Amino acid sequence: MPNANEDNSSALSQVQRRAVSELLRVSPVADELAERFRAAGFSLALVGGSVRDALLGRLGNDLDFTTDARPEDVLKIVRPWADAVWEVGIAFGTVGCQKHARVGEAEQDFQIEVTTYRSEAYDRTSRKPEVSYGDSIEQDLVRRDFTVNAMAVALPEKEFIDPHGGLEDLAERVLRTPSTPEESFSDDPLRMMRAARFAAQLDFEVAPEVVAAMKAMAERIEIVSAERVRDELNKLLLSAHPRKGLALLVDTGLAAHVLPELPALRLESDEHHRHKDVYEHSLIVLEQAIALEKDGPDLTLRLAALLHDIGKPRTRRFEKDGRVSFHHHEVVGAKMTKKRMTALKYSNELVKDVSRLVELHLRFHGYGTGEWTDSAVRRYVRDAGPLLDRLHKLTRSDCTTRNKRKASALSRAYDGLEERIERLQEQEELDAIRPELDGNEIMEILGVRPGPVVGKAYKFLLELRLENGPMERDAAIAALKEWWAAQG
């Protein structure tokens, strides 16, 4: 996008040139599909996010179209043409399909959605939108969330349709609504979260009147299903600028309804008084964790970074010496994380992983300057399991002190821990720590049947393995027999 010093006409010409280039790239597929609709007596237009992204020079292979054809007619048109068709969204007027095509010198797969002109609104007490079909593209565009998503390109003639000034708002990098914000958010309250998400994804500003409506209508988000809220939160967290979106959720009061643990952190100064509050600290940790990502956005890590200190408000204590303590906030925080993520309908696996990272995020601080025994290092690796790499990133990100000497010392200490882990892994295969004897062998040696005693024996051998490292099989058998004899 152009910078703020360029005049609007120059900015508009730049985005228009980008759009032409992007639309030419996808026209072999888009024009072919449009001709099929025209032959059937219907119109077709590229719409919404696809047009916005074309203007931003970032159009991918996911294409959104709108049409006056009803869903049953859309199916008749696309089935003979597409490589695959799905009807998952047909109740909302959307037919999806996939098309493989040659674009220039490259073979590409396009994911396409065609949606009938529509309008949707919420009943005051309903969690599901009521869908009704429209007869004009103007009707369809006015119901969309933001002006930058309310533009269309009629095909195959490539006529640009922008009744709400979306092109100018795109050039100015601002989010406004086609109708009044109050009407838009009343129709679908999730659009308030989408404002925060698009601010984070696109690094756009939200118009003052939109922010004001978000503040006034924040509690209306409660009629939206947890699944839809979760999906928007995920998109926000996985964006390029999640802090921007999260701050907007907190400042407008939306977070108090969907993630109340986050604004609660604003009230809590941390025990070292290094930050204005724990809320600010948590946002910095999130940003520092993102900087350590190597293979793209990591939702598990980002959620853990954001939520790692949510147990502090409940564990705050004012000590006699004037300090503020948060004893066991990691344990309390892990339970709170599990409860909140479960309420937002996250998968059991993700809930387990994020809450485990929250629970373990302070473990390193017992390492000091390297006093841990090899046994303690083994337990650290065993407890982290497959989350070890993420725990490394989270622990390093949690250092936000402005004291450069202290930060450097913490970094060196963690470097030392990682080096010790690497050495032990080379020697002992730490990722697969287990006793030298399995359950069947334990039963055979002790002459016992399956039951609790086998689990106790296994746990004894595991503790021995963690404490002493690898053992010879004969030594493990001797230790097991000695333990068994002591059981009486």
Secondary structure, DSSP 8 states (H G I E B T S, - for coil): ---TTS-HHHHHHHHHHHHHHHHHHHHHHHHHHHHHHHHTT--EEEETHHHHHHHHT---SEEEEEESS-HHHHHHHHTTT-SEEE-TTGGGTEEEEEEEEEETTEEEEEEEEEEESEEEE--TT-SS-EEEE-SSHHHHHHTSS-GGGS-EEEETTTEEE-TT-HHHHHHHTEE--SS-HHHHHHH-THHHHHHHHHHHHH--EE-HHHHHHHHHHGGGGGGS-HHHHHHHHHHHHTSS-HHHHHHHHHHHTSHHHH-THHHHGGG---TT--SS-HHHHHHHHHHHHHHT-SSS--HHHHHHHHHTTTTHHHH-EE-TTS-EE-TTHHHHHHHHHHHHHHHTT--HHHHHHHHHHHHHTTGGGG-TTTT--HHHHHHHHHHHGGGHHHHHHHHHHT---S-HHHHHHHHHHHHHHHHHHHHHHHHH-GGG---SS-HHHHHHHHT--SSHHHHHHHHHHHHHHHHH----HHHHHHHHHHHHHHT-
